[in-house]
Amino acid sequence: MTGRRRGRAVESGLDALVAERFRPLRGLAVGLVCNPTAVDRRLRHAADLLHGAAGVKLARLFGPEHGVRGDAQYMAAVGDERDRRTGLPVHSLYGATRASLTPTPEQLAGLDALVFDIQDVGARYYTYQATMMLCMEAAAAAGLRFLVLDRPNPIGGAELEGPRLTAGFESFCGLHDLAPRHGMTVGELAELFRAERGLDLDLEVVECRGWRRGMHQRETGLPWVFPSPNMPTPEAALVYPGMCLLEGTNLSEGRGTTRPFELFGAPWLDGDALVAALQAERLPGVAFRPVSFVPTFDKHRGVRCHGAELCVTDREAFRPFRTGVACVAAARRLDPEAFRWRTEAYEFVEGIPAFDLLCGSAREREGIERGLAVAELARAWRPEERAFAARRRRFLRYRG
């Protein structure tokens, strides 16, 4: 009962805006950057609420990767359309070209403000925070106000982990130097982006109410709406800051199963040997069991894969990035001939391995290839983690 009472106290930025009767937006023509996660506690969508709000003119919608309604798969281009519920024009911010990632001056013409309301999952390479940053830059250039409706970080805001993003390794899965697990809300990230990118931007963050940094999604009492097709649960979000690294390899990260990012494997792996290798790493807060599965799409579609399931046993001790590197290193060590790094263009960048873009440098891949222990690689991240902790401190809005 205590957890449920505590959870009922948490409100999203959208809930707070509704409670304020949309005061910050009255008299303004507004564009809304959103997807299916932009709902209040009663599961009413922000587009519907703003469309019906007195004194607010909702003029158009902007959709990130996966689209406004969230039905497009990862890395699939999304086109412009008209929203079937509100009848408003929808501009895609994830098309077939790099230019499509940023709203154009023509798309922003006639607006007074852009509103951003999308659930992030707390990882540098989840592209929604990159979309927000590009929208902020476009809003600054156009002289628009920018309003962020904040939401809790579903994997908590106390911990951060992983190496910095090295100059030259920027991509849409890492446009700004953040830790892979950054431990910030989108509102806090917006203030960091404004400061560190030198934006002359009228920024307002509508804060969550009742959220504390140590809280995870299940404790908030807020509804969980899929942020993307392969993020079905908060538990998937918790492992994602490490297991997304598998996108940079020929290992299945569990897409096409009911447990994406919590299952991984390949047709050529031995699940028992893989689990034994991972157990030898003594990774904190996680256990593994051997599994077999058949993905219904993406890598190894229709082919039986063998691998492991991650079972987080202590979410405070769990280190997702270290775990993800360990999973990749163990799989490669078991069969270096069958293992492959992904080399085709990834997130609008050619010529750099996808694994390097996700890690933010070539250091981790080269260390794995040289057979360095994962613990040794992790020691190299610690000064960078401390540096990021110092940078982010001034932007944190919520107590621990």
Sequence and secondary structure as in RCSB ss.txt:
>XXXX:A:sequence
MTGRRRGRAVESGLDALVAERFRPLRGLAVGLVCNPTAVDRRLRHAADLLHGAAGVKLARLFGPEHGVRGDAQYM
AAVGDERDRRTGLPVHSLYGATRASLTPTPEQLAGLDALVFDIQDVGARYYTYQATMMLCMEAAAAAGLRFLVLD
RPNPIGGAELEGPRLTAGFESFCGLHDLAPRHGMTVGELAELFRAERGLDLDLEVVECRGWRRGMHQRETGLPWV
FPSPNMPTPEAALVYPGMCLLEGTNLSEGRGTTRPFELFGAPWLDGDALVAALQAERLPGVAFRPVSFVPTFDKH
RGVRCHGAELCVTDREAFRPFRTGVACVAAARRLDPEAFRWRTEAYEFVEGIPAFDLLCGSAREREGIERGLAVA
ELARAWRPEERAFAARRRRFLRYRG
>XXXX:A:secstr
 HHHHHHHT B HHHHHHHTTTGGGTT EEEEEE TT B TT  BHHHHHHT TT EEEEEEE TT TTS S TT
     EE TTT  EEEESS SSGGGGS  HHHHTT SEEEEE    SBTTSTHHHHHHHHHHHHHHHT EEEEE 
   TT SS  BS    TT  BTTBSS   SB    HHHHHHHHHHHTT   EEEEE  BS  TT  HHHH     
 SSTT  SHHHHHHHHHHGGGGGBSSB STTSSSBTTEEEETT  HHHHHHHHHHTT TTEEEEEEEE  SSSTT
TTS EEEEEEEES TTT  HHHHHHHHHHHHHHH TTT  B  S BTTB SS HHHHHHTSSHHHHHHHTT  HH
HHHHHHHHHHHHHHHHHGGG  S  
